Amino acid sequence: MTEKYWKDFILELTESMRQRILQFFGRPDSRSISGKSIGGDSTFFIDDISETFLSRYLEDRNLDIAYYSEDKGLVKYGSPEKLLIVDPIDGTRAAAAGLESSCISIALSSFAENPRIKDLELGCVQEIKSGRIFIAEKDRGAGIIYKGKAYPPSLSKNTDISSLFWSVGLRGRPVVPIIEILEELIDNSNFNGSVFYLGSASFSITRVVSGQLDCYIDIGHRLVSEFPVLEKNYTKVGQGSIINNYPYDIAAGYIILRESGGFITDASGNSLEERPLMGIGRDFQLSIVASSNEELHSILLMMIDRGFNKLEDNLGRY
């Protein structure tokens, strides 16, 4: 099947999922919790709706395909040729509340036993409330589709921290050490700029693509990896689990931002290209710094390093 086929297929799938999710968008019963995902996060009723729709949609197509999602892990149909990395709702809490910062995130690669982020061929993120689509194909660039019209990415050229507009990942992590590490960045940007917690990696990364934000930062995995003493804080906030981003949270956003000309690494500045697309557990979790330009990315990594050094000096309080 051609690249165009898969692009059209994924666009149809995301819109079909969106129409199903909108029936439950913002409804009070969508907030009810039905269990935990394989990654340790809470599963809400609206998550169950989207996951059930996804599996039935793919079953009905009778394709040789596989998908990997937060709640189901790896599911195969026939002899898979392609693999979908799917977060049916990235920003579940926002969707349950009827807020804008919730997306459907789908990325595509060829099926393999151990695919890597570098193997991504296509990424698609669709906002559930507005329907706006961000899509990219490897080595072919990225674009934005809204109400039938196509728009190019519009990345910020800002490198001034004092006017920075950015979002931070906090869900399921202990907030005090994260704020201590990012204190310099927050204090320098929260008057002429602003820091947001949006609750969705896909939404945050695509805000960098649209030019609404300059960057997105989630230091959670680096934090608990460098300071294991904080595990007890993580499991307390995560109700028994250590919660951080997984590849399914960022896969589609990753290729969209890269193809738009942005920069994305882990919070130490390391490439994510060789990281596995599938897997559960600490070894598969990711920290993220996603920036609109290279100079800003370098400044952010330097400031994050300073914050980690400061926390190390004060670690006794934890």
N, C-alpha and C positions, 0 to 999 in steps of 0.2 A: 504494500500500500504506500502511496506517495506521501511526501511531507505535507502537501496541501490537504490530503485526506485527514491526517492526524490533527492538523490545525483546526480544520472545520469541525472534526469530531469533538475536540476539547471545548471549542466555543459553544457547541450545541449542548454538551454535557453540563458546563458551568451554568448556562442560562436555564436549563431544565432543572438543575438542582436549586438554583436561586428561586424559581417560581414555586417550588415545593416548600422551601424554607420560609418564604414570605407569608405563607398561610399561618405560620406560627410565630412570626417575627414580632417581638414586643409583647407577646401574650404572657400573663402572669404564670400560667401553668408550664411555660417553657423553662422556667427557672427551677423546676423540681429536679432533684438529683437522683439518678437511677443507679449509680455505681462509680467505679473508677476505670479509667482507660489503662491500657498496658503500660503507658508512660507515667502513671501515677496521678494524673490530673483527674478532677471530678468530671463525670459524664452527666450532662444535663439532658432533659427530655428532648430539647431541640437538637442535641447531638444525635440522639437515637433516630430521630426522624431523618436527618440528613444521611447518616450512615446506611440506614435501611434503603433509602431511595437510591444511593450510589450502587449498592450491591445488586439491587433488582434491575437497575438500568443496564448495568454491564452484563448481567445474566441474559437479559432479553436480546442483547445485540449479538450473542453467539460468536464472540470474537476470541481469538487466541491472545489473551492479554492477562496481565496481573496488575494488582494495585496494592499499595502499602499505605495504611492510614493509621491515625492515632488510636482508634478504638479497636480495629480489627487486625492490625499487623499485616502480614502478607497473605493475600488471597489470589489464587490462580484460577484461570479459566482456560481449559484446553492446554495447548502447548504454547505458552506465552512467547510472543515476539517483542512486545513492548511492555514497559512498566510505567504505571502512573503513581506518582508520589502525591498523595491527596490529603489535604486538611479540609474536610467538608465545611467546617466553620472555623476559621481562625479569628478569634474574637467572640467566643460563645457567649460570654457574659454581656457584651454589647448587643449581640443579636437578641438575647433573651430580654434585654431592656429596651429594644427598639432603637438603638443608637447607630450612628453612621459607621463606627470603626469596627466593622465586621466584614469578612471577606470569605470567598471560596478560593482556595489555592490549589492548583493542579500543575504538576510538572511532569515531563515525559522524558524517558530514556529508553534505550534498547534494554530488553530483559537480560540480566546476567545474575550470577550467583552473588556477586559482591560489587554492585555498581557504585561508582563514586560521583561526587558532585560534579567533577569535570566531565562526566558522561551525559549531563543534561542536554537535551536537544531543544526543548521548548518549555516555556513557563507561561502560565495564565493566572492572573488574579482578578477576580470580579467582586466589586463592592456589592454587598447584598441589598442595601437600601436604595442606592442610586442606580445600580446597573452598570456603572462605569467599569471598563475593562482595560487592564494593562496586559500586554502580551509581547513575547519576544521569542525569536528563533535563533539558535546558535549561529553566530557569524553573519546574521542577517539583520541585526538591529532590533529595536523595540518600538512600540507605539502604544497610543492610548485611543480607545474607541468609546465615544459617548454620544448617545442618541443618534447613532448611525453615522457620525462624523469621525474622521481620523485626525489625531493630533500627535505631534512629535513630543518626546520627552523634553522637559524644561528644567534642567538641573541648575541649582543655585551656584553662583561663583563666590559666595560669601566665605571669607576666611577670618572674619572678625568675631571672636568669641563673645564680645559684649553684645552683639546683635544676633546671636545664634538662636534659631528656632529648631528645637530638637525634641525627640521623644526618648524615653527610658523604659527598659523592661524591669518590672518589679513583681509581677504576679507569682505568688508561691515562694518568694525569696524573703529572707530577713531584711527589713528595709534599713535598719540603722547602719550596718557596715557598708551597704551599697551607697547610702547618702554620704557617709564619711569619705569614701573613696572619690566620689563625684562632687564633693563639696566645692572645690575650686571652680569647677565648670558650672555648677548650678549658681553659685554666688555671682559669678561674672556675667551670666547670661539672663538672669531672671528679672532684669529691669527693662533694658532696651530690647531684649529678646524674650524667649520663653521656653520652659521645659514642660512637656506634656507626658502623661501616662495614658496611652491609648488602648492597651490591652490586646494588641494584635501585632505580631512581627510583620505579617504581610502588609497590613494597612500602613504601618510605620515606614517600611522600606519603599513602598510605592508612593508615599508622600514625598520622599526624596526625589523620586523620578518625576513627580508632578511639579516640583519646585516649592511645595508648601512647607517642607521642612528641609533643613540643611543636613541633618544626620539622625541616625537611630543608634542607640547604644544599649547593649545588654551584657553586663559583666558577670552575670550570675555564675556561669560555669567556671570561669577563671577564678572567681572568688573562693568557691568551695574547694577547688582543686589545689590552690596555693595555700589555703588555710583550713586544713581538715578539722581543726578545732571547732569550726563553725557548723559542722554537720548536724550537731544537736539543734542549732537554731533553725537550720533548713528543715529538718524533719518535724520540728514543732509547727512551723508555719505551713508546711506541706502535708500536715496530718499523716505523718509516717513516711512520706516520700520526699526525695530531693527533686525539686521541680526546676528544670531549666529548658531552654530551647532544644528541640530535636531537628534533624534535617527536614522533616515534613513541615515544620513551621516556616522554614526560610527558603526551601528549594526553588519554588517558582519566583519568589522575590529576588533571589540571588541572581538568576540568569537575566531577569528583567533589568535589574540595576546594572549588571555588568555590560549588557548589550546597549544600555542607555549611556554608557560612559562614566558611570559612578564607580566607587571603590568599596569593597567589602572584604573584611578579614575577620579573624577572631579578635578578642580584646587584647591580645599580645602582639598583634600585627602579622600573625601567621596566615598563610594561604589556607583556604577551605577546600581547594580543588581535590585533594586526595581523601577527604573525609567520606566515610560510607553514607550512602543514601538511606540505608535501612539499618535498623538495630535499636534495641532498647537497653537502657542502663547507662551508668555514668560515662562509660567510654564513648558513647555515641552522642552525648550532649554537646552543645556548642555555646560559646559566647560570640557576640556579634558587635562589630562596629561597621556601620554602613554610612558612607559619606558621599556628598555631591561632587567633591573634587579632591585631588591628591594632596594638595597643600593642607587643606582642612583635616584630612585623614591623618596626616603626620602630626599635626598639632594635637589632635584628640588623643592619639596613642601616647604621646609624651605626657599629657596631663593625666591620663589614666594611670600610667606608670608612677607618676609622682603620688597619686592617691593611694596606690597599693603600698608604696614605700612608707607613707604616713600611717596607714593602717597597721603595717607590720610593727612600727614603733609603739603603737598603742594597743596591740593585740591582747595585752593582759586583762583588759576590761571585759573581754569576752570569755 
